[in-house]
Amino acid sequence: MSPRPEEAAMRREVVKRIETVIKDLWPTADVQIFGSFSTGLYLPTSDIDLVVFGKWERPPLQLLEQALRKHNVAEPYSIKVLDKATVPIIKLTDQETEVKVDISFNVETGVKAARFIKEYMKKYSLLPYLILVLKQFLLQRDLNEVFTGGISSYSLILMAISFLQLHPRIDARRADENLGMLLIEFFELYGRNFNYLKTGIRIKNGGAYIAKEEIMKVMTNGYRPSMLCIEDPLLPGNDVGRSSYGAMQVKQVFDYAYIVLSHAVSPLARSYPNRDSESTLGRIIKVTQEVIDYRAWIKKKWGSKINLSPELDNRLKIRDQIALCNGEQQQNRDSEPSYNQHLALSLASTQQLSSGSSASSVSSLSSSDIESDTAPCTAPNVFQFSLQAPTQLMASLAPALPLPSGKPQSAPPRALIMAASNQV
């Protein structure tokens, strides 16, 4: 699920090619990365977001477009200049790698947001794993972008930060907390218990739920709080979720995921006819053969060019440490299929919920909008988890639930593997 070193190496080459063109035009210009590539929270085919800082009266979009065409950086028909957008940008697809890139000028908000997210990733080591699963979950349902009726990545990340801030019984700074149970409780909170009509989300000062009437008092330009109201921690008066008109559809699929996963870890799951052939996480997340093949191509071409930045190297080490905390031994990477990834998700045992009445009672207390993230891969080393289920969780639900309609898959799906074990 998480980014591979060779994918980071490939993206750095894309950035370097574009930066070379920009520096040829304006030697003193400063090119910075923001968005998911900057934070490391990108899926295999996410966009790269770049911002160019320099001294211009107006963004020189057409001049850069001509230079990119001249140097054959982009696929010829992929370059688009969106000069009428709220934030004027150039969109292109890199000719060599097929990675999509968005370039803006003199916009500081994205860079500040990336720094903000990185700070919380350091504070909550579990945040990246939760976000990557949630981004893929929304992606395959066409709900990962505002213009398709979903929510932006920044909104999703702020929702996850708020969830971790206000969780009553876990310490999200610990790497050995139960990720599987956290995922179920996230779906329960935002799919069932959160009052979207009356409540807004606040991140600053340790986090809080706040009445929308209070938020409206400080909003700018006469805006009213949106259905998914998230107070911008970097820009007071701005509602991050105000463009998310499809927030209630996102709520519905979160509720669906809660029901499916809760039922999957219930005692009834032991009698499923497909119990051994279908993974738990695979019930809500799939991967296409197209993405598997793309990642294999990346590994083959860029595997020898890996040169990790210290920050990315540290995130990858944390990922492996979480796997070890779950008692798993890392297999030899060279023997893995090229599309495999590490995913350490564990599901709660009965003992972990013994101090609370139910998952429901526990959790109830508790950038660019245009991204083209694509499905992640199958779990690499098949991690084994204890699936001793809490009896409180939805034991009476029917075993078969329809999947909400989403983007049709171009090839038979593959599931992230979470194999059951008798190990306690």
N, C-alpha and C positions, 0 to 999 in steps of 0.2 A: 504493500500500500504506500509506504513512504518512498521518497525519491531515492534513486540509486546514484552512486558516485559518477557513473558514466553518463547519466542523464544530466547531472549538474555540469560535467565537463563539456557536453555538447552545447548546453545553453550558454555557457561562458564564451564559447567560440562564436555563437550567434551574436551575442552582445559585442564582442570584440570587432566583428566585421562591420556592424552598424556604427560603432563608435569611431572606427577608422574613417568612414565616410563623413561623419559629422565633424571630426577634427580636421579633415582636409578642407572643409568649408569654413569652419570657425575654430581656429587653433586654441582659443581661450575658453571655448565652451566647456561646460561641466556636464557629463552624462552620468546619471545615477539610476540604479535599479530600485524599483519598489514593487509592491504587490506580492503575490505568492512566491515568486522566485526569490525575492529578497528575504522572506521569512522562512522559506523552506517548506511551506504548506501548499505545495503544488502537486497536482496529479500528472500522470505521464505526458499529456498533451495540453497542459495549461498554457495560457498566453504568457509572454514576457512583457512586463510593463516598464517602459523607460521614460525618463523625463530629462529634457535638455535645458540647462540654465545658461542664460547669456543676456546680452544687452540688445534687445529689439523692441521697437515700438509695438509691432504686431508679430505674432508667431509666424516665422518664415516657412510655412507648411509646404508651399509649392516648390520653393527652392530646394528643400531637402528631398521632396518627392522626385524631382528631376535628377538629383545626384544619386539617389538609390537606384533609379532605373538605369542610369549611365553605368554604374558599377555592377549591374546584374545581381544585386543582393537578393532581391525579392522575385518571386514568381511574377511574370509580366502583368497578369490580369488581377493580381491580388492586392495591389497598392490602391488604397482609397484615402482620399483627403476629406475628413469630416470637419469642415471649417465652420459649420453652423451649429455644431453640438455645444452643449453647455461648457464642456471642456474640449476645445478643438484638438483633434488628434490625427495622426497618420496611422492607418492600419495596413499591415502587410503580412505575407507569409514567406518566411525564409526559404530560398530556393533549394538549398542543400538539405535541410533538415525537416521542412514542412512545419516548423514551429511558428505560431502566430505571434506577432509583436505589435504592441500599441506604443506610439511615441507621442508625448505631449511636450509642451514648452512652459517653463517657468511656473509650474504648479507644485507648490510645496506640500499640499495636504497629503498626497500619497506617500511621500517620504516620511512625513511625521507619523502617519498611521502605521507604517511598517516598523518604525522604531518603537512605537507604543506596543504593538503586538509582540515584538521580540522581548520586551521587558516582561510581559506576562508569560511568555514561553519559558523564560528563566525562572519565574516565580512558581509556575505550575507545570511541572515536567510532563504531566499527563495530557496537557492541552493539545499538542500536535497530533497525537494518536486519535483523540476524539474528533478533531476537526477533519482529518483525512477521511475517516469513515463517513462522517456526516456529509462532506462535500461529494463523495462518490454516490451516496444514497440519493442526494438531491439531483445530481447530474443525470443519472439514468432515468429520472422522472421529468426531466426538462424544467426543473424548479431551482436551478442554481444560478439563474440570471434574472434580473429585474424585468428585462424586456420580454421574457417568455412567461411572466406571471409568477416568478419565484422571488427569492431574496438574494441579496448580494453576499459575496464572501465576507465582507466586512461586518455586515449585520449578523451573519451566522457565527463569526468569531466572537463578537460582543455578546451574543446570547450564550455561547459556551463559557466565556469568562464569567458572566453573571451567575451561571449555573454552578460553577466551581466556587465562586466567592461565597455564595449563600447556602451551599450544601451543609446540612446540619451535623453530619456525622463523619465525613471523610476529610482527610488532609490531602488536597490535590498537589501538595508539594512533594509528597512521597511517591517514589517510583513503583512501589509494590502495592498500591491500592488496586482494587478490583475494577479493571477497565470494562469488562463485560457488564457488570452491574451498573456502572456509571452510565454506559450507553443506554441501557434499558430505562434508567431513571431520567436521563435527559429526554428521551422520547415521551415518557410519562408526564413530565413537567410541562413541556411545550405542546404536547398532543392532547392532554386531558385537563391539567390542573390550573394552568396559567390563565388569568382573566384578561384577555386581550382587549375587552371593551373598556375597562376602567383603569388598567395598570400599565405603567411604563417602566422601562428598565434603566437603572442608573449604575454606571461602572465606577465613577470616581468616589473617593473617600471610603473605600472598602466595599462598595456595592450596596444597592438597596432596590426595593420595589417602591415606586412612588406613584401617587395618584396623577392621572393625566391632567387634572385641573391645575395641579401645581406646576407641571411641566409647561402648560400652555401660557403661564404667566411670564415665562422668560423666553418664549419662542419669538423668532424674528419674522418680520414681513407679514405679520398677521396669520401665519400658518396655525392650523389646529393639529393636535397630535394625531398621528396616523393609527391604523389598526395595530400594526406592529410598531410600537413607539419605543425607540431606543435613544436615549439622550447621548449626543455625541460627546465623548470625553475630551475631545480636542478642540471642539468648536461650540461653545455654549450657545444655546438657542437653536441649534440644528438638530433635527430629528433624522437619524440615520435611516430609519425604516420607512420614511414617508413615501418613497417611490415603490415600495413593495406591495402593490395592489393585490397580489395573489397570496397574501400571508395566510388566509384561512385555508387555502388549498394545501399550503405547507403544513399547517396544523393538522389537517386530516391525514396526510401521509405519515406524520410523526405518530399520530394515534394508531394508525395501522401497524407501524413498525413495533410499537409497544406491545400490541396484542399478539403479534406473531412471535416476537422474541420471548415474551412472558410465557406463552403457551409452549414454546420449544423447550424451555427449561423446567416445565412442570412435570410431575410424576407421570402424567398421561403420555409424555413424549417417549417413554420407554417402550410403549406398545405400538409406536408408529411403524408401518411396514417399510417405510423408506428411511428409517432412523440411521442405518449404517451407510447409506449412499448419499445422503444430503447433509451438508454442514449446517450448523446453527446460523452463522452469519450469512451463509449463502442463501438463506430464505429471503433476505431483503436486499442483498447486493450481488450483482452478477458482473461478469467481465466478457468482452467480446474477443473473438479470435483476432480481429483486426488490431486491437491494442496489444495483445500478446505478441503478434508478429512484429509490430512496431518496436516494442521494447527489446525483442530479440535482435532486431537490426541495429538498434542503438548500442547494445552491449557489444555486438560484434565489431562495430566501426569505431566506437569511442572507448572501449574497455581498456585499451593500452594508453589512453591519454589522461587517465585519472590523476588529478592533482587537487586534492581537497583543500578548500579554505579551512582555516582553524574553526570557524563558526559551524560550518556544515559538518566537519569531522566530529565536532563535539556532539551535534544532534544525533549523528549516526551511532556514536558510542552510547549515548543515553538510550537509544532504541534497543541496542543489544543488551544493555544492562537490565532493562525491563524484562527482556526475554529470560535472562538468567535468574532474575528475582522470582520468576514463575517456575523455576526449577528445570528449565529446559537447557539442553546443550546445543550450541550452535554447530550445524553441520558445515562441512567444507563447501565454501561458496562455489568453488570451481565445478563441483559435481551437481549443482542445482540447474534445473532448466532455466533458461535465460529470462523468463518472464516471472520467476518466482520472487516473492518479497517476504520480509519478516512482518508478522503482525502478532503482537502479544495481547490477546483479549481473553480474559477469564470470566466465567460466569459465577454468580454468587452461590455459595453453599448455604445450607439451611442455618448453620451456626452463625454466618455473617449477618443474617437478618433476625437472629433470635432476640436481640435487644429492642427491636421495633415491631410494631404490629403488622406492617406490610410495606412493600415498596412504595405503595401509593401514599401512605401516611408519612413516610420518610421524605420523599422528594417534594411533597406539597409544601414543606417548610422551606423547603429550600429557596484609493482603491478603485479599483475599477469594478464597475458592475458588469462589465462584459468580459467573461472568462469562458474559455472553451475547454474546461477540464474534461478528460475522458477517463474511461474506466480503469481501475487499477488491476492488479494481477492476482493470481492465485497465491495463497500463502505458501512460502517456500519450504521451510522446514515445517512439517505438519505438527503444530504445537498441540499437546494433549492437555486437556483441562478436566477438572472435576466438574461434572454436571449434576451434582446432587442438588436438586431444586428445592426452593422454599415452597412448602405446601400452600402458602398463602396466595401464590401467584396464579390467578386465572385458571384454576384447575378444571373448571367446568366448560371451558370454551371448546367449540368444535375444532377438530384438527385441520380442516381444510378452509382456507380463507383466500378469496380472490385477490390477485395483485392489481393495485390501481393501474389504470392505463398510463403508459409512458412511451418513450421513444422506442420503436421497434428495434430489436437487435439485428445486426447485419449477419451474425453467425451464431451458432449454438453457444449459449453462455457457459462460462466456467465459474465456479464458486470459490470464494475464499474458504479454505478448509479449517474447521475447528473440530478436531476429532475427540470423541469422548474417551475417558479413561476411568479405570476403577481406582485410580490413585486418589487419596484424600488430600 
